[in-house]
Amino acid sequence: MHDALKAARYLLSETDPARLGESKAEVTFVGRSNVGKSSLLNALCGGALARVSNTPGRTRTINVFLAGSDRWLVDLPGYGFAGGDREEIAGWKSMLEGYLTGRAAMKMIFLLVDAKVGPTKLDLMMAKWLDAKRLPWRVVATKADQVKPSRGISRRREVAESLGLASEDLAWVSAKEDVGMRELRGEVSALLGLGLAA
């Protein structure tokens, strides 16, 4: 594991993207509320970086973690959250869109989907929106350990095809079993330029 990822630490939480300031490079994780974003971030960095909750939808701010000099890992609020009134949900939507479209240093948006469940209607809407905005995005299928090994290859193909992708375009990971995490760490490190500067 790259030392800068291992040493990643919480930096700040914000609700207004305009107040975030600038970074040299950042990668962002987005997905529905119970897709396992916090567990993935913790596995990615080898520690208890993000708070894992039994209640989906706990992340309600833009949470920034520092990995190297001005290089950010960003955890966005999950969509499809239970609870919250319409006005509050509209506020979250505005915050997400404001952040995703306003970051000059954005290197990649990792869209997390559940490997067993497959992309939901909301996941497909997010993928379509990211495409329409011409933002850099990549799908990470989480909780791969919940798919029977005998179904792994075919399930990966099914999930990819439902998003209009080829199997190899989909990162297939399990934070629990450390499946695909080494490759994802390498990808994140390269995107952030951690091999060049830390």
Contacts in CASP RR format, 6 or more apart in sequence:
PFRMAT RR
TARGET T0000
AUTHOR 0000-0000-0000
METHOD contacts of the structure
MODEL  1
MHDALKAARYLLSETDPARLGESKAEVTFVGRSNVGKSSLLNALCGGALA
RVSNTPGRTRTINVFLAGSDRWLVDLPGYGFAGGDREEIAGWKSMLEGYL
TGRAAMKMIFLLVDAKVGPTKLDLMMAKWLDAKRLPWRVVATKADQVKPS
RGISRRREVAESLGLASEDLAWVSAKEDVGMRELRGEVSALLGLGLAA
1 45 0 8 1.000
1 46 0 8 1.000
1 185 0 8 1.000
2 185 0 8 1.000
2 186 0 8 1.000
2 189 0 8 1.000
2 194 0 8 1.000
2 195 0 8 1.000
2 198 0 8 1.000
3 198 0 8 1.000
4 67 0 8 1.000
4 68 0 8 1.000
4 71 0 8 1.000
4 189 0 8 1.000
4 192 0 8 1.000
4 194 0 8 1.000
4 198 0 8 1.000
5 44 0 8 1.000
5 45 0 8 1.000
5 46 0 8 1.000
5 67 0 8 1.000
5 185 0 8 1.000
5 188 0 8 1.000
5 189 0 8 1.000
5 194 0 8 1.000
6 45 0 8 1.000
6 46 0 8 1.000
7 67 0 8 1.000
7 68 0 8 1.000
8 45 0 8 1.000
8 49 0 8 1.000
8 65 0 8 1.000
8 66 0 8 1.000
8 67 0 8 1.000
8 68 0 8 1.000
8 73 0 8 1.000
9 49 0 8 1.000
9 65 0 8 1.000
9 66 0 8 1.000
10 49 0 8 1.000
10 63 0 8 1.000
10 64 0 8 1.000
10 65 0 8 1.000
10 66 0 8 1.000
11 64 0 8 1.000
11 65 0 8 1.000
11 66 0 8 1.000
11 72 0 8 1.000
12 20 0 8 1.000
12 63 0 8 1.000
12 64 0 8 1.000
13 61 0 8 1.000
13 62 0 8 1.000
13 63 0 8 1.000
13 64 0 8 1.000
14 20 0 8 1.000
14 61 0 8 1.000
14 62 0 8 1.000
14 64 0 8 1.000
15 60 0 8 1.000
15 61 0 8 1.000
15 62 0 8 1.000
15 95 0 8 1.000
16 95 0 8 1.000
17 62 0 8 1.000
17 95 0 8 1.000
17 98 0 8 1.000
17 99 0 8 1.000
17 102 0 8 1.000
17 103 0 8 1.000
20 62 0 8 1.000
20 64 0 8 1.000
20 99 0 8 1.000
22 70 0 8 1.000
22 104 0 8 1.000
22 105 0 8 1.000
23 70 0 8 1.000
23 71 0 8 1.000
23 72 0 8 1.000
23 103 0 8 1.000
23 105 0 8 1.000
24 69 0 8 1.000
24 70 0 8 1.000
24 71 0 8 1.000
24 105 0 8 1.000
25 70 0 8 1.000
25 71 0 8 1.000
25 72 0 8 1.000
25 105 0 8 1.000
25 107 0 8 1.000
25 191 0 8 1.000
25 192 0 8 1.000
25 193 0 8 1.000
26 71 0 8 1.000
26 72 0 8 1.000
26 73 0 8 1.000
26 74 0 8 1.000
26 103 0 8 1.000
26 105 0 8 1.000
26 106 0 8 1.000
26 107 0 8 1.000
26 192 0 8 1.000
27 72 0 8 1.000
27 73 0 8 1.000
27 74 0 8 1.000
27 106 0 8 1.000
27 107 0 8 1.000
27 108 0 8 1.000
27 109 0 8 1.000
27 110 0 8 1.000
27 188 0 8 1.000
27 191 0 8 1.000
27 192 0 8 1.000
28 74 0 8 1.000
28 75 0 8 1.000
28 76 0 8 1.000
28 99 0 8 1.000
28 100 0 8 1.000
28 103 0 8 1.000
28 106 0 8 1.000
28 108 0 8 1.000
28 109 0 8 1.000
28 110 0 8 1.000
29 37 0 8 1.000
29 40 0 8 1.000
29 41 0 8 1.000
29 73 0 8 1.000
29 74 0 8 1.000
29 75 0 8 1.000
29 76 0 8 1.000
29 110 0 8 1.000
29 112 0 8 1.000
30 37 0 8 1.000
30 76 0 8 1.000
30 78 0 8 1.000
30 79 0 8 1.000
30 96 0 8 1.000
30 100 0 8 1.000
30 109 0 8 1.000
30 110 0 8 1.000
30 111 0 8 1.000
30 112 0 8 1.000
30 126 0 8 1.000
31 37 0 8 1.000
31 76 0 8 1.000
31 78 0 8 1.000
31 79 0 8 1.000
31 111 0 8 1.000
31 112 0 8 1.000
31 113 0 8 1.000
31 123 0 8 1.000
31 126 0 8 1.000
32 56 0 8 1.000
32 78 0 8 1.000
32 79 0 8 1.000
32 80 0 8 1.000
32 112 0 8 1.000
32 114 0 8 1.000
32 120 0 8 1.000
32 122 0 8 1.000
32 123 0 8 1.000
33 56 0 8 1.000
33 57 0 8 1.000
33 78 0 8 1.000
33 79 0 8 1.000
33 80 0 8 1.000
33 81 0 8 1.000
33 82 0 8 1.000
34 56 0 8 1.000
34 57 0 8 1.000
34 114 0 8 1.000
35 78 0 8 1.000
35 112 0 8 1.000
35 113 0 8 1.000
35 114 0 8 1.000
35 142 0 8 1.000
35 143 0 8 1.000
36 52 0 8 1.000
36 112 0 8 1.000
36 142 0 8 1.000
36 143 0 8 1.000
36 175 0 8 1.000
37 50 0 8 1.000
37 59 0 8 1.000
37 75 0 8 1.000
37 78 0 8 1.000
37 112 0 8 1.000
37 142 0 8 1.000
38 50 0 8 1.000
38 51 0 8 1.000
38 52 0 8 1.000
38 53 0 8 1.000
38 59 0 8 1.000
38 75 0 8 1.000
39 52 0 8 1.000
39 142 0 8 1.000
39 175 0 8 1.000
39 176 0 8 1.000
40 112 0 8 1.000
40 140 0 8 1.000
40 142 0 8 1.000
40 173 0 8 1.000
40 175 0 8 1.000
41 49 0 8 1.000
41 50 0 8 1.000
41 65 0 8 1.000
41 73 0 8 1.000
41 75 0 8 1.000
42 48 0 8 1.000
42 49 0 8 1.000
42 50 0 8 1.000
42 52 0 8 1.000
42 175 0 8 1.000
43 175 0 8 1.000
43 176 0 8 1.000
43 178 0 8 1.000
43 181 0 8 1.000
44 73 0 8 1.000
44 175 0 8 1.000
44 181 0 8 1.000
44 184 0 8 1.000
44 185 0 8 1.000
44 188 0 8 1.000
45 65 0 8 1.000
45 67 0 8 1.000
45 73 0 8 1.000
49 65 0 8 1.000
49 73 0 8 1.000
50 59 0 8 1.000
50 63 0 8 1.000
50 65 0 8 1.000
50 75 0 8 1.000
51 58 0 8 1.000
56 78 0 8 1.000
56 81 0 8 1.000
56 82 0 8 1.000
57 77 0 8 1.000
57 78 0 8 1.000
57 80 0 8 1.000
57 81 0 8 1.000
57 82 0 8 1.000
59 75 0 8 1.000
59 76 0 8 1.000
59 77 0 8 1.000
59 78 0 8 1.000
60 77 0 8 1.000
60 92 0 8 1.000
61 77 0 8 1.000
62 74 0 8 1.000
62 75 0 8 1.000
62 76 0 8 1.000
62 77 0 8 1.000
62 95 0 8 1.000
62 99 0 8 1.000
63 74 0 8 1.000
63 75 0 8 1.000
63 76 0 8 1.000
64 72 0 8 1.000
64 73 0 8 1.000
64 74 0 8 1.000
64 75 0 8 1.000
65 72 0 8 1.000
65 73 0 8 1.000
65 74 0 8 1.000
65 75 0 8 1.000
66 72 0 8 1.000
66 73 0 8 1.000
67 73 0 8 1.000
67 192 0 8 1.000
67 194 0 8 1.000
68 192 0 8 1.000
68 194 0 8 1.000
68 197 0 8 1.000
68 198 0 8 1.000
69 197 0 8 1.000
69 198 0 8 1.000
71 192 0 8 1.000
71 193 0 8 1.000
71 194 0 8 1.000
72 105 0 8 1.000
73 188 0 8 1.000
74 99 0 8 1.000
76 96 0 8 1.000
76 99 0 8 1.000
76 100 0 8 1.000
77 92 0 8 1.000
77 95 0 8 1.000
77 96 0 8 1.000
79 92 0 8 1.000
79 93 0 8 1.000
79 96 0 8 1.000
79 122 0 8 1.000
79 126 0 8 1.000
80 122 0 8 1.000
81 89 0 8 1.000
81 92 0 8 1.000
100 106 0 8 1.000
100 109 0 8 1.000
100 130 0 8 1.000
100 133 0 8 1.000
100 135 0 8 1.000
101 133 0 8 1.000
101 135 0 8 1.000
106 135 0 8 1.000
106 136 0 8 1.000
107 136 0 8 1.000
107 191 0 8 1.000
107 192 0 8 1.000
108 136 0 8 1.000
108 137 0 8 1.000
108 138 0 8 1.000
108 191 0 8 1.000
109 130 0 8 1.000
109 135 0 8 1.000
109 136 0 8 1.000
109 137 0 8 1.000
109 138 0 8 1.000
110 137 0 8 1.000
110 138 0 8 1.000
110 139 0 8 1.000
110 140 0 8 1.000
110 171 0 8 1.000
111 123 0 8 1.000
111 126 0 8 1.000
111 127 0 8 1.000
111 130 0 8 1.000
111 137 0 8 1.000
111 138 0 8 1.000
111 139 0 8 1.000
111 140 0 8 1.000
112 139 0 8 1.000
112 140 0 8 1.000
112 141 0 8 1.000
112 142 0 8 1.000
113 119 0 8 1.000
113 120 0 8 1.000
113 123 0 8 1.000
113 139 0 8 1.000
113 140 0 8 1.000
113 141 0 8 1.000
113 142 0 8 1.000
113 159 0 8 1.000
113 163 0 8 1.000
114 120 0 8 1.000
114 141 0 8 1.000
114 142 0 8 1.000
114 143 0 8 1.000
115 141 0 8 1.000
115 142 0 8 1.000
115 143 0 8 1.000
115 144 0 8 1.000
115 146 0 8 1.000
115 147 0 8 1.000
115 155 0 8 1.000
115 156 0 8 1.000
115 159 0 8 1.000
115 172 0 8 1.000
115 174 0 8 1.000
116 143 0 8 1.000
116 146 0 8 1.000
116 147 0 8 1.000
116 155 0 8 1.000
118 141 0 8 1.000
118 158 0 8 1.000
118 159 0 8 1.000
118 162 0 8 1.000
119 127 0 8 1.000
119 139 0 8 1.000
119 159 0 8 1.000
119 162 0 8 1.000
119 163 0 8 1.000
123 163 0 8 1.000
124 162 0 8 1.000
124 163 0 8 1.000
127 137 0 8 1.000
127 139 0 8 1.000
127 163 0 8 1.000
130 137 0 8 1.000
131 137 0 8 1.000
138 169 0 8 1.000
138 171 0 8 1.000
139 159 0 8 1.000
139 160 0 8 1.000
139 163 0 8 1.000
139 165 0 8 1.000
139 169 0 8 1.000
139 170 0 8 1.000
139 171 0 8 1.000
140 170 0 8 1.000
140 171 0 8 1.000
140 173 0 8 1.000
140 184 0 8 1.000
141 156 0 8 1.000
141 159 0 8 1.000
141 170 0 8 1.000
141 171 0 8 1.000
141 172 0 8 1.000
141 173 0 8 1.000
142 173 0 8 1.000
142 174 0 8 1.000
142 175 0 8 1.000
143 174 0 8 1.000
143 175 0 8 1.000
143 176 0 8 1.000
144 152 0 8 1.000
144 172 0 8 1.000
144 173 0 8 1.000
144 174 0 8 1.000
144 177 0 8 1.000
144 179 0 8 1.000
144 180 0 8 1.000
145 174 0 8 1.000
145 176 0 8 1.000
145 177 0 8 1.000
145 179 0 8 1.000
147 155 0 8 1.000
152 172 0 8 1.000
153 167 0 8 1.000
156 167 0 8 1.000
156 170 0 8 1.000
156 172 0 8 1.000
157 167 0 8 1.000
159 170 0 8 1.000
160 166 0 8 1.000
160 167 0 8 1.000
160 169 0 8 1.000
160 170 0 8 1.000
163 170 0 8 1.000
171 180 0 8 1.000
171 183 0 8 1.000
171 184 0 8 1.000
171 187 0 8 1.000
172 179 0 8 1.000
172 180 0 8 1.000
173 179 0 8 1.000
173 180 0 8 1.000
173 181 0 8 1.000
173 184 0 8 1.000
174 180 0 8 1.000
174 181 0 8 1.000
175 181 0 8 1.000
189 195 0 8 1.000
END
